[in-house]
């Protein structure tokens, strides 16, 4: 073994060529689980009870759609660091997308602040947006079993959003108190 110590689950599958929505659905599910593709139709996840459960369910769905699938437990004999890096890069990409959405969130609050729009409808919308960002972060964090370095930036970006929303809410309350 190359010393990485990470054990992997590998799902090797084949889905019927038609309808194409089946192939796309499997791809979306695999990406949603946070798996990395080793090559076409071969996806891997660090081994855990939750990952095994998810891959077993997906394997069953592939079989039900008339495809074939093998679920393997493996250790990497060579290239383990590359597999871990690919997995962490996928998480970092997700964290970076969260950071970018947080920047958009902050931009929306700044825009309303400059325009002097301090209403409960806007506050409610911002609150819903922040809940969605937190939920998305929680999903990525849950599958980030190898501790990708991008987590820190996403955590800080979310904290900035929470702080900005608190400040915006204070302005909404102040406007209400002044009777505007």
N, C-alpha and C positions, 0 to 999 in steps of 0.2 A: 504494500500500500504506500502511497506517496506522502503519508503523514497528515493529511487533512483531517482525518477522523470523522468526517461527515458521511453518514450513510444516506443513500438515495433510494427513492422509488422511481422507477422508469416505466412509463406507459407507452407501449409500442402498439399502434393501432392502424386500422384501415377502415375507412367508411365508404359506403357506396358513392360512386361518382355523381349520381343524380338522386334526388334533387340536391343542388349545391348548397341549399340552406342547411342541410345536415352537417356538411363539412364546416361551414361557417359557424354553426352553433357549437360544434365540438371545439373549434379554435377559440371562440369567445369564452367557453367554460374553462379551458386550460389556462388562458391568459388571466381570467378572473381568479383562478386559484393561486396565481403567482408563479406557475411553473415556467421553466425555461425549455426551449426546444433545443435538443441536441442535434437533431436533423429533422427532415420532414417526417411527420407522423411518429416522432419519438420525443416525448416530453419527460422532464424530470423535476422532482421536488425533494428537498431534504426530508428524510424519513421522520414521520411523527404519526401518532394515532389519527389525528385529524386529517393529515394529508393522505394517509392510507384509506381512510373512510371515503374521502372525496374522490380519489382515483378509482376505488372499487365501484362507487356509484356511477361514475362516468363510464367505466368499462362496461358495466351492465347496460347502460343506455346505448352505448355503441353496439353491443350485441343485439339489443332489441331493435335497432334500426337496420339490422342485416349486415353489420360490419364485423370485424374481428379485432380482438385486443388482448394483449398480454400485459400483466402487471408484474414487474420484477423488483425485487429488493436487491440492492447492489452496494458494493464498496468500490471506490475508484482506485484502480491499480496505478494509473498514471494520469495526470491532468486534473487532479482534484482541485488544485488552486484555480485553474481556469474555470472549472464548473462553478466554484464558489464565487469567483469574480463575476461571472455571467449572471448569477442569481442576484448578487448585490447590485450590479449595474441595473438590472430590471427594477429593483426596489428604488434605487436612486433616481431612476427616470420617473417613477411614480411620485416620489417625494418632491422632485423638481417641479412636476406639474402642479402639485399642491401649493408649492411656494408661488408659482406663477398665478394661480387662482387667488391666493391670498393677496398678492399685489393688485390684482384686479379689484378685489373686495375693498382694499384700502383706497384705491382710486375712486371707487363709487362713493365711499363715505366722504372723501375729500371734495369731490365734485358737489355733493349735496351741501356740504358745509360751506363751500364758496358761494353757492347759490342761495344759501339761507333757508334751505328746505329742512325743517325740523319737525316732522310729523310722525304720528304713531304708525301710519301705514308704511312709511319708509323704514321706521325702526323695526316693525314686524318683519318686513322683507329682509332686512339685513340680519335679523336674528335667525330667520329660517335659512338664509345662505350660510351663516356661520355653523348652524347645526349640521348642514350638509357637508361642509368642509371637515368638521370634527368627525363625522361618521365615516367619511372617505379615508381620513387619516387613520382612524381606528382599524379599518379593514386592511390598509397597507401595513400598518404596524403589526397586526396580528400575523401576517404572512412573512414578516421580516425576521425570520428565525435565525438569520446569520448576522444580524445587527449591521445593516448597511450604513455607511457614514452619512448619507443624506438625511437621516432621521433628525439630526440636530437642527438643521436649517428649517425643516418643515415644522418642527416643534416651536422654534422661535418665531416663525412666520405666523403660526396660529395664535401664539401669545400676543403678537402685535395686533392681530385682527380683534382679539378679545378686548384688548386695551382700547383700540380705536372705537369699537362698538360701545364700550362703557362710556367713553367720552361723548359719543354721539347721543347716547341715551340721556346723559346729563343735560345736554343742550335741549333735547326734546322736553325734558321735565322743566327746565328753566323757562322755555318759551311758554309752556302751559301755565306755569306759575305767574308769568307776566300777562297772561290773558290774550296772547296772540293767536 
